[in-house]
Amino acid sequence: MRLLVLLLMLISPSLSFAGAWPREKGGVFLSFSTTTRPSPQTHATQIPELAHSAENSLYAEYGLSKRVTLGFDGMMTDKVSYGQALIFARVALGRLEAQNRFAASFAVGTFIDTVIDVDHLEAEQTTLTRLGLHYGRGLNTGWVGADIFATQEKSGTSLKLDATWGLKPWERWMFIAQLQAGQPAEGDSYTNFAPSVVWKMNKRMRIEVGLVQPLGGDGEAALKLGSWTEF
């Protein structure tokens, strides 16, 4: 059961977030998203009450200073069968005006898993710590970036790499292609391709529509719908 839960947590898409660029001092960024799979998933015990087909995420950033960005990264399934919440700090490294940007991050939080017993359900809570290294480079009409994460929990360390290419040919439209690869603490590695389109609705809000297509490992295709808001 834990392997399935951890794998689903790791393949949840997080397009274009947690990059090497710091949030502007005093600036706030919020993202709400829902990732839906074509058929309900269940834990290994196949308990219908725990079936879920959507994962709801909340991501937030606040620019504490020119170099330091604070944030929250959380998700939960629609049937509350599992979820996680992380608070993080990201620090820009090197010259802020450099074309090649670098940053490091540290996060702490918790992972909640629904444990199934013979005649009842109960929640099992695990402490998480996560280290991240981030790279980004601005292009004429877009950017490229890479984010590497190592997450420690009681069953071991999981590794995750997101490589992102973003294109912004017009003011209102962005196109993002992301390759997601990882090695859970338990189980097989995975690779996903996650493209998305982002439309600028107004000065503060954008709408994102994306797809997650597994290229290797377990998992199935998923559709993502989200919103970005900046203050």
C-alpha positions in Angstrom: 0.0 0.0 0.0 2.8 2.5 0.9 4.5 2.0 -2.4 1.3 2.9 -4.4 0.7 5.9 -2.2 4.3 7.2 -2.5 4.3 6.7 -6.2 1.1 8.6 -6.7 2.5 11.4 -4.6 5.7 11.6 -6.6 4.1 11.7 -10.0 1.7 14.5 -9.2 2.6 17.3 -11.6 4.1 20.6 -10.4 4.7 22.4 -13.6 7.0 25.5 -13.6 7.0 26.0 -9.8 9.9 25.9 -7.4 12.3 27.4 -10.0 15.6 29.1 -9.5 14.1 32.6 -9.7 13.2 34.2 -6.4 9.8 35.7 -5.8 9.9 39.5 -5.8 10.1 40.9 -2.3 6.6 41.2 -0.9 5.1 39.4 -3.9 2.6 36.5 -3.4 2.0 33.7 -5.8 -0.9 31.1 -5.4 -1.7 28.1 -7.5 -4.8 25.8 -7.1 -5.0 22.7 -9.3 -6.8 19.4 -9.7 -5.3 16.4 -11.4 -7.9 13.9 -12.6 -7.3 10.3 -13.9 -9.8 8.6 -16.1 -10.8 5.9 -13.6 -10.9 5.8 -9.8 -7.8 4.5 -8.0 -7.9 2.3 -4.9 -5.4 1.2 -2.3 -4.1 -2.4 -2.5 -7.0 -3.6 -0.5 -9.5 -2.4 -3.1 -11.7 -0.7 -0.5 -14.4 1.2 -2.5 -14.8 3.9 0.1 -11.2 5.0 -0.5 -11.3 5.1 -4.2 -10.3 8.4 -5.7 -9.8 9.9 -9.2 -8.5 13.4 -8.4 -5.7 15.0 -6.4 -6.2 18.6 -5.3 -3.1 20.8 -4.8 -2.3 24.2 -3.2 1.1 25.9 -3.9 2.0 29.3 -2.5 5.1 31.5 -2.5 6.0 34.7 -0.7 9.0 36.9 -1.4 10.6 37.5 2.0 13.6 39.3 0.5 15.5 39.7 -2.8 17.0 36.2 -2.3 14.7 34.3 0.1 11.3 32.9 -1.0 9.0 31.1 1.5 6.3 28.8 0.5 3.8 26.0 1.0 3.4 22.9 -1.1 0.4 20.7 -0.3 -1.9 18.1 -1.9 -4.8 15.8 -0.9 -6.9 13.3 -2.7 -10.6 14.0 -3.1 -11.5 11.1 -0.8 -8.8 12.1 1.7 -7.0 8.7 1.4 -3.6 10.4 1.5 -2.1 13.9 1.4 1.0 15.9 2.2 1.9 19.4 3.4 5.4 21.0 3.2 6.6 24.4 4.3 9.8 25.5 2.4 12.4 28.2 2.1 14.3 28.7 -1.2 17.5 30.8 -1.3 18.9 32.3 -4.5 22.6 31.6 -5.0 25.1 33.7 -7.0 24.4 36.9 -8.8 20.7 37.8 -9.1 21.3 39.4 -12.5 23.2 36.4 -14.0 21.7 34.7 -17.0 22.2 31.3 -15.4 20.3 31.2 -12.1 20.8 28.9 -9.2 19.0 28.3 -5.9 18.8 25.8 -3.0 15.7 24.9 -0.9 14.8 23.1 2.3 11.4 21.9 3.3 9.8 20.1 6.2 6.3 18.7 6.5 4.1 15.7 6.9 2.6 12.9 4.8 -0.7 11.4 5.9 -1.7 7.9 4.7 -5.0 6.1 5.4 -4.2 2.8 7.0 -6.8 0.0 6.5 -7.4 -2.4 9.3 -9.8 -5.3 9.5 -12.8 -3.2 10.6 -11.7 0.4 10.7 -9.6 3.1 9.1 -7.0 5.3 10.7 -4.5 7.9 9.6 -0.7 7.3 9.7 1.5 10.4 9.8 5.1 10.5 8.6 7.5 13.4 8.9 9.1 14.6 5.6 12.3 16.6 5.0 13.2 17.7 1.5 16.3 19.2 0.0 16.2 20.9 -3.5 18.7 22.3 -6.0 17.4 24.5 -8.8 18.7 25.8 -12.1 17.2 28.3 -14.6 18.2 30.2 -17.7 16.2 32.8 -19.4 15.8 32.7 -23.2 14.6 35.2 -25.8 11.1 33.9 -25.7 11.1 31.6 -22.7 13.2 29.7 -20.3 14.8 26.3 -19.4 15.1 24.9 -15.9 15.9 21.9 -13.8 14.8 21.0 -10.2 16.3 18.1 -8.2 14.7 17.0 -5.0 15.7 14.5 -2.3 12.9 13.7 0.2 13.6 11.8 3.4 10.9 9.8 5.1 10.9 6.8 7.4 11.1 4.2 4.6 14.1 5.9 3.0 15.0 8.6 0.5 13.2 9.3 -2.7 14.7 11.3 -5.6 13.0 13.4 -8.2 14.1 15.5 -11.2 12.0 17.9 -13.2 13.5 19.3 -16.4 11.4 22.1 -17.9 11.3 24.1 -21.1 9.0 27.1 -21.3 8.0 29.1 -24.4 6.2 32.5 -24.2 5.7 33.6 -27.8 2.9 36.0 -27.0 1.9 38.1 -23.9 -1.1 36.0 -23.0 0.1 32.5 -23.8 2.8 30.2 -22.4 3.6 26.6 -23.5 5.4 24.4 -21.0 7.0 21.0 -21.5 8.3 19.1 -18.5 10.1 15.8 -18.2 9.6 14.2 -14.7 11.8 11.4 -13.5 12.1 9.8 -10.1 13.1 7.0 -7.9 10.8 6.3 -4.9 12.3 5.1 -1.6 10.6 1.8 -2.3 9.7 0.4 -5.8 10.6 1.1 -9.4 11.7 4.3 -11.0 9.3 6.3 -13.3 9.4 8.8 -16.1 6.5 11.2 -17.2 6.0 13.7 -19.9 3.9 16.7 -18.7 3.0 19.4 -21.3 0.7 22.3 -20.4 -0.7 25.5 -21.9 -1.1 28.6 -19.7 -3.5 31.5 -20.7 -3.3 34.9 -19.0 -6.9 35.8 -18.1 -6.1 39.2 -16.7 -3.3 41.1 -14.9 -3.3 38.8 -11.9 -4.7 35.4 -13.0 -3.7 32.7 -15.4 -5.4 29.4 -16.3 -3.4 26.2 -16.9 -4.5 23.1 -18.7 -2.0 20.2 -18.7 -1.5 16.5 -19.3 0.7 13.9 -17.6 1.7 11.0 -19.8 3.7 8.1 -18.2 6.7 7.1 -20.3 8.1 4.5 -17.9 7.1 2.8 -14.7 3.6 2.5 -13.2 0.8 5.1 -13.5 -1.7 6.3 -16.0 -2.4 9.4 -18.0 -3.9 12.3 -16.1 -5.4 15.7 -16.9 -4.6 18.8 -14.9 -6.6 22.0 -14.6 -5.2 24.9 -12.5 -5.1 28.6 -11.8 -2.2 30.9 -11.0 -2.7 34.2 -9.1 -0.1 36.8 -8.4 -0.3 39.8 -6.0 
